[in-house]
Amino acid sequence: MAIIDTASLSVPVTVVRVLEVVLTCISFSLVASVGHMPFSYWTWCMFTWCFCFAITLLILILEISNLSSKLPISWEDFTAAFAMLGALMVLAASVIYPTFYVCSTCGHGIGATVTSCLAFITYAIEVGMIRARPGEISGFLSTVPGLMKVLEAFVACIIFISLERSNFSLYPGLQWCVAVYSMCFIFALIIIIFTIGRLLALFPFSFDKVLTGYNVLAVLMYMTAVVIWPLYSFKNNPRPSNCQHCAWDNLVVISFMTCVNLVAYIVDTVYSVRLVFFISPA
C-alpha cells in the first residue's frame, strides 16, 4: 500500500523537480499550440519536453508515495542518470528550437524557448544537488564517470539524428566512423542499464578495470573519427551557396559532436585510470 510522504514535498530537490514539471509542460504546450511541423529537429524538441515532463512527474509520484524504495532498481542511479540526461536534452532543445523555428514575431516560440532555458537551469541545479561529492558513498551514475557515461550516450544520440545514409554510404572511412559511434553508444548504454538494474555483479571481471580498458579503446576510436569524418565529409563538398539549415550543416554538427565526445571520453578515462591505479581501496 502506498503511503503519501508529505514531508518530502519540502525537500529542495523535490521543489526543483516540481519546477521542472511545470516548465517542460509549458514549453511543449506553447509549441503544440503553434501546430505540428514534419521535421526531425522539431520532433526531437517536442519529444524532449514531453519525455522529461513525463519521467520527472513519475519520479515525483514514486518518491512522494514511497514506492521508489520498492522498485528492483538502483533508484539513486536512476534519478542521477535522468537528471543529467534531462539537462542535456533540454539544453539541446533550447538551442535547436529557436535556431530553426523561432522568429522575432513568434511569441509562442519565444515563450517556449524561455521556459525551456529555465527548465535546463532547474535540471542543472538538480544534477549539482545529487551529484556525489568526494568521499561520499553513492551510486556510480551520480559520480563524474557515471555522468560522463550519460553525456557520451546523449552526444551519440545527437550524432545519430543528424546522420543521413547519403552522408556515409560513399566512403568506407565514414562507415568506420558510424561504427565507432554505434559501438561506443551501445557499450555506454549497457553500462547505464546494468548500473540502474543492479546487474554489475554479473560482470566476470573487475568492473573498474573493464571500464578503464573500454574508455582507453573508445578514446583511440574517437581519435580516428575526429580525423576521418571531416576529412571525407568535406572532401570536394563545399557548403552550397543556397544552404540555409541544409543537410551540409548536419555534417558540421556531427564533426563538432565527435570532438565533444572525444573530450568526454578523455575526461572519463582520466578519472577511471586515477580510480584504478592511484586511489587505493580503503
Long-range contacts (C-beta under 8 A, 24 or more apart in sequence): 2-65, 2-66, 2-67, 3-65, 3-66, 4-64, 4-65, 4-66, 5-63, 5-64, 5-65, 5-66, 6-64, 8-63, 8-64, 9-64, 12-129, 13-126, 13-129, 13-130, 14-60, 14-63, 14-64, 16-122, 16-125, 16-126, 16-129, 17-56, 17-59, 17-60, 17-126, 18-60, 19-118, 19-119, 19-122, 20-52, 20-53, 20-56, 20-86, 20-119, 20-122, 20-123, 20-126, 21-53, 21-56, 21-57, 21-60, 23-115, 23-116, 23-118, 23-119, 23-122, 24-49, 24-50, 24-52, 24-53, 24-56, 24-90, 24-115, 24-116, 24-119, 25-49, 25-53, 26-111, 26-112, 26-115, 27-93, 27-112, 27-115, 27-116, 27-119, 28-53, 28-112, 30-108, 30-109, 30-111, 30-112, 30-115, 31-97, 31-108, 31-109, 31-112, 33-108, 34-106, 34-108, 34-109, 37-101, 39-100, 40-161, 41-96, 41-97, 41-100, 41-101, 41-161, 42-97, 42-100, 42-101, 44-92, 44-93, 44-96, 44-161, 45-93, 45-96, 45-97, 45-101, 48-89, 48-90, 48-92, 48-93, 49-90, 49-93, 49-116, 49-119, 51-89, 52-86, 52-89, 52-90, 52-119, 52-123, 55-82, 55-86, 56-82, 56-86, 72-197, 72-198, 73-196, 73-197, 73-198, 74-139, 74-141, 74-195, 74-196, 74-197, 74-198, 76-130, 76-138, 76-139, 76-141, 76-142, 77-139, 77-140, 77-141, 77-142, 77-146, 77-195, 77-196, 78-141, 78-196, 79-130, 80-127, 80-130, 80-131, 80-138, 80-139, 80-141, 80-142, 80-146, 80-147, 81-141, 81-146, 81-150, 81-192, 81-195, 81-196, 83-123, 83-126, 83-127, 83-130, 84-127, 84-141, 84-147, 84-150, 84-151, 85-150, 85-154, 86-123, 86-126, 87-120, 87-123, 87-124, 87-126, 87-127, 88-150, 88-151, 88-154, 89-154, 90-116, 90-119, 90-120, 90-123, 91-120, 92-158, 94-119, 94-120, 99-245, 100-245, 139-195, 140-195, 140-200, 141-192, 141-195, 141-196, 144-267, 144-271, 145-211, 145-268, 145-271, 145-272, 145-275, 146-195, 148-264, 148-265, 148-267, 148-268, 148-271, 149-188, 149-191, 149-192, 149-268, 150-192, 151-264, 152-184, 152-185, 152-188, 152-218, 152-261, 152-264, 152-265, 152-268, 153-185, 153-188, 153-189, 153-192, 155-257, 155-260, 155-261, 155-264, 156-181, 156-182, 156-184, 156-185, 156-188, 156-261, 157-185, 158-253, 158-257, 159-253, 159-254, 159-257, 159-258, 159-261, 160-185, 162-250, 162-253, 162-254, 162-257, 163-250, 163-254, 164-247, 164-250, 166-247, 167-233, 167-247, 167-250, 167-251, 167-254, 171-232, 173-228, 173-231, 173-232, 174-228, 174-229, 174-232, 174-233, 176-224, 176-225, 176-228, 177-224, 177-225, 177-228, 177-229, 177-258, 180-221, 180-222, 180-224, 180-225, 181-225, 181-258, 183-221, 184-218, 184-221, 184-222, 184-261, 184-265, 187-214, 187-218, 208-272, 208-275, 208-276, 209-276, 211-272, 212-269, 212-272, 212-273, 212-275, 212-276, 215-265, 215-268, 215-269, 215-272, 216-269, 218-265, 218-268, 218-269, 219-262, 219-265, 219-266, 219-269, 222-258, 222-261, 222-262, 222-265, 223-262, 225-258, 225-262, 226-258, 226-259, 226-262, 229-254, 229-255, 229-258, 230-255
